[in-house]
Amino acid sequence: MGIVVGAVALGLTVTGVVIAATDNNPGQIARDPLVLNGYPPQSAQLHLTVTSGTGAGVSANVDVHFDNDEISGVVQVPLLVSTAALDVRALHGHVFVRPADESSGSWLSVKERVPSLFGLALEMTKPDIDLISGFSSETIFTSGYSTTHIFVRHDVAVANVFGGSATKVGSLTWSITTGSQGEVSQSTLVVKDASASTTISLTVLSYNHGARIVAPATGDVTPVSIASVEKELIGNHFMSILLPTSLSSLGNVHVS
């Protein structure tokens, strides 16, 4: 029995040494679940938040099909004392909207085409962060398989995209987090002026999950104009969103 126990112990020891020497994940560091192996993603599931300095914000879980230029998601929109959930789909040159708690019934439709998303898919695969310029400082943090680049720029012209305020001078902070193969896993943009701020954050939940996006039946659609939607948002004091007034206001900030 002593010989058997000794043989088993020796076998386990040798096996442990071999596994430790050949394991491509030493220390049991969590593996990157978003790896793309250099291929642009066909689809992605994203979590998007837009918040103001007062705490009001919009959040959404979004499915994006890069190949078909289609988007679908449930958007949480702030109201006076609560929030409303909206089912939103963008495909076939239209944006369709209805309350998320309705499984049937009419959709509002705005004629608005989604721009080509193929270029975005390429940037999500492995953005060339080294070519980003025009910021006054860059800080890099590494944690496990993730690397975060934080860029800061001051003296940027900013304004509320829904109007109501003049152009002001503010600051811009942009962070990009990439995974083990350089794929984008998270990005955040923070825009501030002396009295207000807006944070836009995008987190990748998964790539190539293959969700199917379907357009509503023609008989369930009521067309409306984009002007009426914008009037409704502004008329109900929709949250302010502070952004740079134009790309030109960022000077030579660019990603090639």
C-alpha positions as CSV (number, residue, x, y, z in Angstrom):
1,M,0.0,0.0,0.0
2,G,2.9,2.4,0.8
3,I,4.4,1.8,-2.6
4,V,1.0,2.5,-4.3
5,V,0.5,5.7,-2.4
6,G,4.0,6.8,-3.3
7,A,3.5,6.0,-6.9
8,V,0.2,8.0,-7.0
9,A,1.9,11.0,-5.3
10,L,4.8,10.9,-7.7
11,G,2.4,10.8,-10.6
12,L,0.4,13.7,-9.4
13,T,3.6,15.7,-8.8
14,V,4.9,15.1,-12.3
15,T,1.5,15.8,-13.8
16,G,1.3,19.1,-11.9
17,V,4.8,20.1,-13.1
18,V,3.9,19.3,-16.7
19,I,0.6,21.3,-16.6
20,A,2.3,24.3,-15.0
21,A,5.0,24.2,-17.7
22,T,2.6,24.0,-20.6
23,D,-0.4,26.0,-19.4
24,N,-1.0,29.0,-21.6
25,N,-2.9,30.7,-18.9
26,P,-0.5,30.7,-15.9
27,G,-1.8,32.0,-12.6
28,Q,-5.3,31.3,-13.8
29,I,-5.8,34.8,-15.2
30,A,-9.3,35.1,-16.6
31,R,-9.4,34.5,-20.3
32,D,-10.6,37.3,-22.6
33,P,-14.2,36.3,-23.7
34,L,-14.3,38.9,-26.5
35,V,-11.4,37.8,-28.7
36,L,-12.0,38.2,-32.5
37,N,-8.8,36.5,-33.8
38,G,-8.3,39.5,-36.2
39,Y,-11.7,39.1,-38.0
40,P,-14.2,42.0,-37.9
41,P,-17.3,41.1,-35.9
42,Q,-20.5,40.5,-37.8
43,S,-22.6,41.6,-34.8
44,A,-22.2,42.9,-31.2
45,Q,-24.3,43.2,-28.1
46,L,-23.6,46.6,-26.4
47,H,-24.6,48.5,-23.3
48,L,-24.9,52.2,-23.8
49,T,-25.4,54.9,-21.2
50,V,-25.7,58.7,-21.6
51,T,-25.8,60.6,-18.3
52,S,-25.7,64.3,-17.4
53,G,-24.0,65.9,-14.4
54,T,-27.4,66.0,-12.6
55,G,-27.7,62.2,-12.7
56,A,-30.4,62.0,-15.4
57,G,-29.6,59.5,-18.1
58,V,-30.5,57.2,-20.9
59,S,-29.4,53.6,-21.0
60,A,-29.9,50.9,-23.6
61,N,-29.0,47.3,-24.4
62,V,-28.4,47.3,-28.1
63,D,-27.9,44.6,-30.7
64,V,-25.9,45.8,-33.8
65,H,-25.5,43.9,-37.1
66,F,-22.5,45.4,-38.8
67,D,-23.0,43.5,-42.0
68,N,-26.6,44.6,-42.5
69,D,-26.5,48.0,-40.9
70,E,-29.2,47.1,-38.5
71,I,-29.7,48.1,-34.8
72,S,-32.2,47.0,-32.2
73,G,-32.5,47.7,-28.5
74,V,-34.5,48.6,-25.4
75,V,-33.9,52.1,-24.3
76,Q,-34.6,53.4,-20.8
77,V,-35.6,57.1,-21.2
78,P,-36.0,59.5,-18.1
79,L,-39.3,61.0,-17.4
80,L,-40.3,63.6,-14.8
81,V,-40.5,61.1,-11.9
82,S,-39.8,57.7,-13.5
83,T,-38.4,56.1,-16.7
84,A,-40.0,54.7,-19.8
85,A,-38.7,51.7,-21.7
86,L,-38.8,51.9,-25.5
87,D,-38.3,49.2,-28.0
88,V,-36.2,50.7,-30.9
89,R,-35.3,49.1,-34.2
90,A,-33.3,50.7,-37.1
91,L,-33.3,48.9,-40.4
92,H,-34.4,49.3,-44.0
93,G,-34.0,53.1,-43.9
94,H,-36.3,53.6,-41.0
95,V,-36.2,53.8,-37.2
96,F,-39.2,52.1,-35.5
97,V,-40.2,52.9,-31.9
98,R,-42.9,51.7,-29.5
99,P,-43.2,51.1,-25.7
100,A,-41.2,48.0,-24.7
101,D,-44.0,46.6,-22.6
102,E,-46.3,46.2,-25.6
103,S,-45.9,42.8,-27.4
104,S,-48.2,43.9,-30.2
105,G,-49.6,47.1,-31.6
106,S,-48.6,50.2,-33.5
107,W,-45.0,51.4,-34.0
108,L,-43.9,54.9,-34.8
109,S,-41.6,55.1,-37.8
110,V,-39.1,57.9,-38.7
111,K,-37.4,57.8,-42.1
112,E,-33.8,57.8,-41.1
113,R,-31.1,55.5,-42.6
114,V,-28.4,53.9,-40.5
115,P,-25.0,54.8,-42.0
116,S,-22.7,52.0,-43.0
117,L,-21.4,50.2,-40.0
118,F,-18.6,48.2,-41.7
119,G,-16.0,50.8,-40.8
120,L,-17.1,50.7,-37.2
121,A,-16.7,46.9,-37.2
122,L,-13.1,47.4,-38.4
123,E,-12.4,49.9,-35.6
124,M,-13.9,47.5,-33.0
125,T,-11.6,44.7,-34.2
126,K,-8.3,46.5,-33.4
127,P,-8.3,50.3,-33.4
128,D,-4.9,51.9,-34.1
129,I,-4.7,53.8,-30.9
130,D,-1.1,54.9,-31.6
131,L,-2.5,57.2,-34.3
132,I,-4.8,59.2,-32.0
133,S,-3.5,62.7,-31.7
134,G,-4.5,66.2,-30.6
135,F,-4.9,65.5,-26.9
136,S,-2.8,67.2,-24.3
137,S,-2.1,64.0,-22.3
138,E,-2.4,60.2,-22.4
139,T,-2.5,57.8,-19.5
140,I,-2.3,54.0,-19.9
141,F,-3.5,51.4,-17.4
142,T,-3.1,47.6,-17.7
143,S,-5.2,45.0,-15.7
144,G,-5.0,41.4,-16.7
145,Y,-5.7,41.1,-20.4
146,S,-7.2,44.6,-20.6
147,T,-5.4,47.9,-21.5
148,T,-7.1,51.3,-21.0
149,H,-5.9,54.5,-22.7
150,I,-7.2,57.8,-21.3
151,F,-6.9,60.9,-23.4
152,V,-7.5,64.5,-22.1
153,R,-8.1,67.7,-24.1
154,H,-8.9,71.1,-22.7
155,D,-10.2,74.3,-24.5
156,V,-12.8,72.5,-26.6
157,A,-15.9,74.3,-27.9
158,V,-19.0,72.5,-26.5
159,A,-22.8,73.0,-26.5
160,N,-26.0,71.2,-25.6
161,V,-27.1,69.3,-28.8
162,F,-30.8,70.0,-27.9
163,G,-30.1,73.8,-27.8
164,G,-30.9,76.1,-25.0
165,S,-27.3,77.1,-24.3
166,A,-24.6,79.0,-26.1
167,T,-21.3,77.5,-27.1
168,K,-18.9,77.3,-24.2
169,V,-15.3,76.3,-23.7
170,G,-15.0,72.9,-22.0
171,S,-12.9,69.8,-21.7
172,L,-12.9,66.3,-23.3
173,T,-11.8,63.0,-21.7
174,W,-11.9,59.9,-23.8
175,S,-11.0,56.4,-22.6
176,I,-10.7,53.3,-24.7
177,T,-10.3,49.8,-23.2
178,T,-9.0,46.9,-25.4
179,G,-8.7,43.2,-24.8
180,S,-5.9,40.7,-25.3
181,Q,-6.0,40.9,-29.1
182,G,-6.7,44.6,-29.2
183,E,-10.4,44.4,-29.7
184,V,-12.5,47.2,-28.1
185,S,-14.3,46.2,-24.9
186,Q,-15.3,49.6,-23.6
187,S,-15.1,53.3,-24.4
188,T,-16.2,56.4,-22.5
189,L,-16.4,60.0,-23.5
190,V,-16.8,62.7,-20.8
191,V,-17.5,66.3,-21.9
192,K,-17.6,69.2,-19.4
193,D,-18.0,72.9,-19.2
194,A,-18.0,75.2,-16.2
195,S,-21.6,74.2,-15.2
196,A,-22.5,70.9,-16.9
197,S,-21.2,67.6,-18.0
198,T,-22.2,64.6,-20.1
199,T,-20.8,61.1,-20.0
200,I,-21.3,58.7,-22.9
201,S,-20.2,55.1,-22.1
202,L,-20.2,52.0,-24.4
203,T,-19.5,48.5,-23.1
204,V,-19.3,45.5,-25.3
205,L,-21.2,42.6,-23.8
206,S,-20.5,40.1,-26.6
207,Y,-19.4,39.8,-30.2
208,N,-21.0,37.6,-32.9
209,H,-23.9,36.5,-30.8
210,G,-26.1,36.4,-33.9
211,A,-29.3,38.0,-32.7
212,R,-31.9,38.5,-35.5
213,I,-33.5,41.9,-36.1
214,V,-36.9,42.0,-37.7
215,A,-38.8,45.0,-39.1
216,P,-42.4,45.5,-37.9
217,A,-45.3,44.5,-40.2
218,T,-46.3,47.4,-42.5
219,G,-49.8,47.5,-41.1
220,D,-48.5,48.2,-37.6
221,V,-46.4,51.2,-38.6
222,T,-47.4,54.9,-38.2
223,P,-45.0,57.3,-40.0
224,V,-44.0,60.5,-38.1
225,S,-41.4,63.2,-38.9
226,I,-38.0,63.5,-37.2
227,A,-38.9,67.2,-36.6
228,S,-41.9,66.2,-34.5
229,V,-39.8,63.8,-32.4
230,E,-37.2,66.4,-31.7
231,K,-39.9,68.9,-30.8
232,E,-41.4,66.4,-28.4
233,L,-38.0,65.7,-26.7
234,I,-37.2,69.4,-26.3
235,G,-40.7,70.3,-25.3
236,N,-40.6,67.8,-22.4
237,H,-37.2,69.1,-21.2
238,F,-35.4,66.0,-22.3
239,M,-32.0,65.7,-20.6
240,S,-29.3,68.0,-22.0
241,I,-26.5,66.3,-23.8
242,L,-23.2,68.3,-23.9
243,L,-20.9,67.5,-26.9
244,P,-18.2,69.2,-28.9
245,T,-19.8,71.6,-31.4
246,S,-18.1,69.9,-34.3
247,L,-15.2,67.7,-35.2
248,S,-13.4,70.8,-36.3
249,S,-13.5,72.1,-32.7
250,L,-11.2,69.3,-31.8
251,G,-8.4,70.6,-33.9
252,N,-6.2,67.8,-35.1
253,V,-7.8,65.1,-33.0
254,H,-8.2,62.1,-35.3
255,V,-7.9,58.4,-35.6
256,S,-6.5,57.1,-38.9
